[in-house]
Amino acid sequence: MKTLNKITTVLALLLFAFSSLALVKYAATNWTIDKNHSAVNFKVTHFFTPVNGQFNDYEANVNFDPENLEESMIDVRIMVNSIDTKNERRDGHLRTDDFFNAEKWPHITFKSTDIQSAGNNEFVANGTLTIKDVSKEISLPFTLLGIQDNPMQENTLVAGITASTKLDRTDYTVGTGDWASDAVIGDEVTIDLNLELNAEK
């Protein structure tokens, strides 16, 4: 009987231990952006022709694990003054209160509230996008291109992510006065993100 009680006690302790382990939530991997191999691009039409641009300065806090989406999050901050359309006069105009008003609102931010799987390495980050003084809930679909050991850096993982979405610039009051109309500049703006990420193993 004593032996049976000991066995029962041991089994109970093992069951408790495994149950406790199952409840442990491991933090998602913290990634840093390799800006030399990343880009924040946008495209909008001028009359009929698409014009491309990018933001050269940005930072992000990316905690992401495809196997642990509950603990994953994305927090991005883009510096408006870094806008670059390969035309200094146009870039200067875009920084004024006709468009982004970079002096008053120097950052564009996106903060995720949750990340969901869409299958086949496709995901959706739901969160709040803030441009100027306007904040709106958006869904940002993105693709995980892959994760592997980084052969250029020991004990480091490398990952690739692409994301694309379309916004209506007038929803964020980007373009006022004569520029509010889509007669010259299109309302729809395409945003494309290409990110190379690194993380310690």
N, C-alpha and C positions, 0 to 999 in steps of 0.2 A: 504493500500500500504506500509506504514511504517513497519507494522508487517511482511509483506511478505519479505521486504528488510532485516529485522533483521534475519528472519529465513534463508534466502539465505546466509547472511553473516556468521551466525553460522555454517551452513552446509559446507561452503567453508573453514572456519577455521578448522573444524573437519577433513575434507578431507585432508587438508594440513598437519595437525598433524599426521594423520595415514600414509600419504605418507612419511613423514620425518622419522617416526619410522621404516618403512619398509626398509629405506636406511641405517639404523644404522647397522654396522657390529660388532658383539660382538666377542671379542677375544676367540680363542680356549683355552681349559683347559690346564694349565701348569702342567705337571706330573713330579714326581721325581722317580728314579729307586730304588727299594728295592733290593740292591745287595745280601742280604741274601737269596733271593728267585728268583734270576735271573742268567743267564749264557750266555756267548758268546763262543760258541763251534765251532770247525771245525773238518773235517775228510779228510784224504788223504791216498792213498795206499802206502805202502812200499813193493816193489815187488808185491805180490798179496793180501796182508793183509791190511785191513783198520786200520789206526792208528788215535786215537782220541786225541784232544788237546783242550785247551781253553785259553782265555785271562782273567786274574784275575782282571785286573784294567782297568776301562773304565768310561767314563762319557757321559751324553747325555742331550741335551735340547730337550724335547718332548712337543710340543704344539699340542694337537690332540683332535678333536671333530668330531665324525662320521657325525654329522649334520652340520658341518661347515668346510668342507675340504678346502675351499678357504683360510681360515686363519690358517690351520694346517701346521706344519712343523716338521722335525726331523733332529737333528744335533748331530752326534755321534763322539766321539774321543776315540780311543783304544790305550792304552800304550803298545807298542811292547815289552818292557822289561818284561812285565807280562806274556809272553807266557809260557804255562805249559803243557808239554806232559808226565809228571810223570817220566821224565828221565833228570837229571840235565845236563849231558854231551850233550845230543841232544838239549836241550833248549839253552845251551850256543852256540852251533853251529848255531842254527836258528837265533840267535841275530847278527851273524857276517855278513860281506859283501858277503858271499856265498849265503845268503838268504835275511833277512830283513834289515841288516845293521842298527840296532837299535840306534847306536851312532850318525849316520848321519841323519836318518829319524826316530825319536822316536815315531811317531804317525801314526796310520791308521785312516782316517776320511771318514765320509759319510755325505753329506749335501743334503737334499732333495730340489728339485725345485718345485715340486707339488705332491699332493697325490690324487689318484683317487679311486673311489669305483668300486669294481668288483662284488658287490651283495653278499647277505647272509653273512655279516660281513667279507667279503674278500676285501682287499685293495691293492693298489700298490703305493709304494713311488718311484718316479722317482728322480734321483739326481746324484751327482758326488761322486764316490769312488776314494780316493787317497791312494795308497800304494807306499812307497818310493817316487820317483819323477814322478810317472805315475798317471795321472788322467783320468778316463774313466766314461762315462755316463752309468749307469745301472738302471735296474728296480728291486726293491726289493718287492716281494709280501709278505703280512703279513695278519694274521688273528686276529681279535679282539675276544678274548675268552669270554669277558664279562666285564661289569662295574656294581658295586654295592656299597652300603654303606659299609665301612670297620667296622666290628663289634669290631675290636681291638683298633680302634682309633676314637674318637668322631669327628664329622664334617669333615670326611675324606672319599673320594671315593677310591676304589681300582679297578684296571683293570689288565687284563692279555692279553699279546700279544705274538704270536709266528711268527717267520719269517724264511724262508729258501731260499737259493739260491746257485748256483754253479758258480765258477769262474775258469778260466784258470790261474794258477799261473805264467805261462810264459808271459802272457800279461802284468804283472807288474814286470817283471825281478826278480821274487822271485825264486832263484835257478840259479846259474851261473856256468860256467866252467863245471866240471864233473857232476854237479847237474842240468844242464839245460835240460838234456835228461830225458825222462820219463821211462828209463830202470829200474831205482831203485825207484824213487819217481814219483807217478802219476802226470800228469798235472792238472787234475780236482780236485778242492777242494770244499767240501760242507761246507757251513756256516749255522749254526743254532743258532737263537737267541730266548731265552725264557725270557721274561721280565715281572716282576710284578711291577706295577706302582701305586703311590699314589698321590692324589691331594686334596687340601683343597676345601671344598664345598663353 
